[in-house]
């Protein structure tokens, strides 16, 4: 783990500001397409040609040419140039960030995340979890993780079956977004044919999208349909804690998109909690869980100790079973990565953080 330069951190903050402003001021000029006139039997009609995720071109009938529609089209052309300048500025910042050592996601994953962003997945409370979230989290915190802990081709998206606010007219069709990319995504057949698929994969490639949702009861193991995403998700224990009150960050490749990820402190504790739930076949992922948790604790104990205390208080509120799982994860960290464990312990005592938590 190494610190990113102050210049790179400042550039990242500017990127977030630009992406947030761009999202807040979306108009028709931000649509990927253009207006076109067609003449039918001597009368002019407006159509809008636009690109869906994956650069699939669609043509939509808008209406007969009228002064009102003429003004809409004129506004589109006026603002479209400003929008292109905004995008070019974002791409320049991303190029400078890459030169400054910021971590990027692979190109295939970036395409998928952009398609999800354009489809509204993150606007509709979808949360990116797993290693891609860990990569974006490091950039937000101003640190660069060890390469071995930041490699994956799995894209994990978590969502609740229903939203906290009623937006019945909004939806983000995840299967359609993946299909439009023309990357070869197909629904992974479930073990039980009675259940819907919760994953999408690409033949001959390790790229995979998994849909997840919190498990309310231990017996609730069947996939749960998330209507606004038009797909099902696999229930997982402890996921509700992880995705509560997510934060907005940038997922960076050639450009950048805004995504929701878990709070870093919750992410660290969650990795310890789920460590013991991995079976023998998942020992590699279990080891990565511990590494990621250890690096996050090392940073947060010294820089954002209050975040750890707040996250720990929420775990204590949930009961002894949760506390025990965190303690089990810490013991595993001590055994598997003793140097990292000791550095966390020493830093935590120096800062008075985990001493307050009572974990050591």
Secondary structure, 3 states (H helix, E strand, C coil): CEECCHHHHHHHHHHHHHHHHHHHCCCHHHCCEEEEEEEECCEEEEEEEEEECCCEEEEEEEEECCHHHHHHHHHHHHHHHHHHHHHHHHHHHHHHHHHCCCCCCCHHHHHHHHHHHHHCCCCCCCEEECHHHHHHHHHHHCEECCHHHCCCCEEEEECCCCCCCCCCCCCCCHHHHHHHCCCCEEECCCCCCCCCCCEEEECCCCCEEEEEEECCCCCCCCCEEEHHHCEEEEEECCHHHHHCCCEEEEEECCCEEEEEECCHHHHHHHHHHHHCCCCHHHHHHHHHHHHHHHHHHHHHHHHCHHHHHHHHHHHHHHCHHHHHHHHHHHHHHHHHCHHHHHHHHHHHHHHCHHHHHCCC
